[in-house]
Amino acid sequence: MPKSKQRKHHHESHRPAGTAGAKKSRSAVTVAVIFFALFGMGIAYFATGTAILWLIVGAIAGGTGGYFFGKQIDRSLSKK
């Protein structure tokens, strides 16, 4: 009969939390800022033509709106 105290036991390998196996959560803010900035530039292009000043203003306004929109999406998805 085998002696169970002398046998090697199989242990599960546990990874501590927060190591290389954990994925970083992507933020919706960066995607929304880029999308809304391009959208704002598009509106400025169709409204004023190729005026560089207004294209920059449109990109900044769109990026600002995209930042707040992305923050709201992150906040609503983190509630679960």
C-alpha positions as CSV (number, residue, x, y, z in Angstrom):
1,M,0.0,0.0,0.0
2,P,1.5,3.4,-0.9
3,K,2.5,5.8,1.7
4,S,0.6,9.0,1.1
5,K,2.8,11.1,3.3
6,Q,5.8,10.4,1.1
7,R,4.1,11.2,-2.2
8,K,4.4,14.6,-3.8
9,H,1.1,16.4,-3.9
10,H,-0.1,18.2,-7.0
11,H,-0.7,21.9,-6.2
12,E,-2.5,24.3,-8.4
13,S,-0.3,27.1,-9.7
14,H,-1.8,30.4,-8.6
15,R,-0.9,33.7,-10.2
16,P,-0.9,36.7,-7.9
17,A,-3.4,39.4,-9.0
18,G,-2.0,42.2,-11.0
19,T,0.8,40.3,-12.7
20,A,1.5,39.9,-16.4
21,G,-1.6,37.9,-17.0
22,A,-3.9,40.9,-16.2
23,K,-5.0,42.9,-19.2
24,K,-5.2,46.7,-19.1
25,S,-8.6,48.0,-19.7
26,R,-8.8,50.3,-22.7
27,S,-10.3,53.7,-22.3
28,A,-13.1,55.0,-24.4
29,V,-11.8,58.5,-23.9
30,T,-9.0,58.3,-26.4
31,V,-11.2,56.8,-29.1
32,A,-13.9,59.4,-28.6
33,V,-11.5,62.3,-28.6
34,I,-10.0,61.2,-31.9
35,F,-13.4,60.5,-33.5
36,F,-15.0,63.7,-32.3
37,A,-11.9,65.8,-33.3
38,L,-12.1,64.4,-36.8
39,F,-15.8,65.0,-36.9
40,G,-15.3,68.6,-35.7
41,M,-12.7,69.2,-38.4
42,G,-15.1,67.8,-41.0
43,I,-17.8,70.2,-39.9
44,A,-15.4,73.1,-39.9
45,Y,-14.2,72.1,-43.4
46,F,-17.7,72.1,-44.9
47,A,-18.6,75.3,-43.1
48,T,-15.5,77.5,-43.8
49,G,-13.5,75.6,-46.5
50,T,-9.7,75.2,-46.0
51,A,-9.2,77.9,-43.4
52,I,-6.6,76.4,-41.1
53,L,-7.7,78.4,-38.0
54,W,-11.2,77.2,-38.2
55,L,-10.1,73.6,-38.8
56,I,-8.0,73.8,-35.6
57,V,-10.9,75.3,-33.7
58,G,-13.2,72.6,-34.9
59,A,-10.7,69.9,-33.9
60,I,-10.3,71.4,-30.4
61,A,-14.1,71.7,-29.9
62,G,-14.7,68.2,-31.2
63,G,-11.9,66.8,-29.0
64,T,-13.3,68.5,-25.9
65,G,-16.8,67.1,-26.6
66,G,-15.2,63.7,-27.2
67,Y,-13.4,63.8,-23.9
68,F,-16.6,64.4,-21.9
69,F,-18.5,61.8,-24.0
70,G,-15.7,59.2,-23.4
71,K,-15.6,59.9,-19.7
72,Q,-19.4,59.4,-19.5
73,I,-19.1,56.0,-21.3
74,D,-16.2,54.9,-19.0
75,R,-18.3,55.9,-16.0
76,S,-21.4,54.0,-17.2
77,L,-19.4,50.9,-18.1
78,S,-17.6,50.7,-14.8
79,K,-20.8,50.6,-12.7
80,K,-21.6,47.0,-13.8
